[in-house]
Amino acid sequence: MTGRTPGYQSGMEAPPRRTVHLLAVPLEVLVELQLYFDDMVRELQLIAVGQADAGAAHRLHRLAVHTQHEIARARNDLHVQARAGLDAGEPVADLVVDLRPSAVAASRALIPLVDAFDEASRVGELLAAPCTPRARQLLEWIVDEIEVQLVIGETPKPFTSEASA
């Protein structure tokens, strides 16, 4: 057995996955961020189905590419780890996820997508609430950690939340 999906021909093998370490992740905020993305996907699906809006369909397609092709496996792995930590009473934990180098661009592309979605939410074009500041901060840190670990090769740095008053 070759390990390839029957009927799928590839001229090149996919680059190997590499481990990204996310240190001192606030688990409640990570789950909040994942729920935000669930709300985003649901909202875009409703728009695409309800209005047949070409713009919404394009946004849904872009989001689907990122969440299904590059990020879905990692998102699921992180969710399982976060839930296990929360179930054990841990508010913060070190998490690991295996990613291909292409995940850098896919995760980086989430930032402008979140910006556009949040702007549409703020002006009342969408029902879902914008990303909270603490979830947005965590998202930006995760995206940065993916890039610095996979591209630059730096050692992981723990998440630090700026004190909010």
Secondary structure, DSSP 4 states (H G I P E B T S, - for coil): --SSPTT---SSPPPPPEEEEEEEEEHHHHHHHHHHHHHHHHHHHHHHHHH--HHHHHHHHHHHIIIIIIIHHHHHHHHHHHHHHHHTT-SEEEEEEEE-TTHHHHHHTHHHHHHHHHHHHHTTS-SSPPPPHHHHHHHHHHHHHHHIIIII-PPP-B--PPP--
